[in-house]
Amino acid sequence: MRAFPFVVLLALLAAGCDDNPLKPSDIKEVTWKLETIERAGVPTITVPTPEQYTLRLGNDGRLNVRADCNQCSGTYALEGNTLKVGNVACTLIGCPAGSLDGAYAAALGGSSTVAISDSHLILRNGEVTLRFRN
């Protein structure tokens, strides 16, 4: 029975720890390059040119996005591991056929759960998951 208090103490310590402690400094002021777009029930889209699909979260609550041939900007709030993106306004340049600009910009809107894994940023928004690398 001596082990019981120790097990309870370990359980309480584990409950107080976050498996994915996310600090704003982990993701802000970094240019993230989109690698994949995943949707439930649809094959994963691998982005052939990640440098053309970027996300940068500024310390001032503004975000800057490159969506292929378009530039976008907007506002965001980071609360814990939830990213809330306000309206994103993009230039309206007609990108080449096969561009992911519209799908990417649309997937950024609303609230997403944020996770960091190695040098990857993962945003999950409903049925869409965006995976970035820095």
C-alpha positions in Angstrom: 0.0 0.0 0.0 3.0 2.3 0.2 3.0 2.7 -3.6 -0.5 4.1 -3.6 0.4 7.7 -2.4 3.3 7.7 -4.9 0.9 6.6 -7.8 -1.6 9.4 -6.8 1.2 12.0 -6.7 2.4 10.9 -10.2 -1.1 11.1 -11.6 -1.6 14.6 -10.2 1.8 15.7 -11.6 0.9 14.3 -15.0 -2.5 16.0 -15.0 -0.8 19.3 -14.5 1.6 18.8 -17.4 0.7 19.6 -21.0 1.8 17.0 -23.5 2.2 19.7 -26.1 3.3 22.9 -24.3 2.8 25.6 -26.9 4.5 28.9 -26.5 3.7 31.8 -28.8 7.4 32.2 -29.5 7.3 28.7 -31.0 5.2 29.8 -33.9 5.3 33.6 -34.2 7.7 35.5 -36.4 8.5 32.3 -38.3 7.7 31.8 -42.0 5.9 28.4 -42.2 5.8 26.6 -45.6 2.8 24.4 -46.3 3.7 20.8 -47.0 0.3 19.0 -47.1 -3.4 19.6 -47.0 -5.4 16.7 -45.5 -9.2 16.2 -45.7 -11.2 13.4 -44.3 -12.0 10.8 -47.0 -9.8 12.5 -49.7 -6.2 11.7 -50.6 -3.6 13.9 -49.0 -2.5 16.8 -51.2 1.3 17.2 -51.2 2.2 20.8 -52.0 4.8 20.7 -54.8 6.2 24.2 -54.0 5.9 24.8 -50.3 7.6 28.2 -50.6 4.6 29.4 -52.6 2.2 28.7 -49.7 3.4 30.3 -46.6 2.0 31.6 -43.2 3.6 34.1 -40.9 2.1 35.1 -37.6 3.4 38.5 -36.4 3.8 39.5 -32.8 1.2 42.3 -33.5 -1.7 39.9 -34.1 -1.5 40.2 -37.9 -0.9 37.3 -40.2 0.7 37.3 -43.7 0.0 34.6 -46.2 1.3 33.7 -49.6 -1.2 31.6 -51.5 0.6 30.8 -54.7 0.5 34.0 -56.8 -1.7 35.8 -54.2 -0.7 37.7 -51.1 -3.1 37.7 -48.1 -3.3 39.4 -44.8 -5.6 39.4 -41.8 -5.7 39.2 -38.0 -5.4 36.3 -35.6 -5.5 35.5 -31.9 -3.6 32.7 -30.3 -5.3 31.4 -27.1 -3.5 28.4 -25.6 -3.3 26.0 -28.5 -6.2 27.5 -30.4 -5.6 29.8 -33.4 -8.5 32.1 -34.3 -8.1 33.7 -37.7 -10.3 36.7 -38.6 -11.1 37.7 -42.1 -8.3 37.1 -44.5 -8.1 39.4 -47.5 -6.2 38.2 -50.6 -5.2 39.8 -53.9 -7.3 38.5 -56.8 -4.6 37.5 -59.3 -5.6 34.5 -61.4 -3.1 31.7 -60.5 -2.3 28.9 -63.0 -4.5 25.9 -63.3 -3.9 23.4 -60.5 -3.2 26.2 -57.9 -4.2 25.5 -54.3 -4.6 29.2 -53.5 -8.3 29.2 -52.8 -8.4 25.9 -50.9 -5.4 27.0 -48.8 -6.8 30.5 -47.9 -10.2 29.0 -47.1 -8.7 26.4 -44.8 -6.9 29.0 -42.8 -10.2 30.8 -41.7 -11.9 30.3 -38.4 -10.5 28.4 -35.4 -7.8 25.7 -35.6 -6.1 23.6 -33.0 -2.3 24.2 -33.1 0.4 21.6 -32.5 4.1 21.7 -32.9 6.0 18.5 -33.8 9.7 18.7 -34.4 10.0 21.6 -36.9 6.4 21.2 -38.1 3.3 23.3 -37.4 0.0 21.5 -37.6 -3.3 23.3 -37.9 -6.5 21.3 -37.6 -9.7 23.1 -38.5 -12.7 20.8 -38.7 -12.0 18.1 -41.3 -9.0 19.9 -42.7 -5.4 19.6 -41.5 -2.6 21.8 -42.7 1.0 20.7 -42.1 3.8 23.2 -42.4 7.6 23.2 -41.9 9.8 26.1 -41.1 
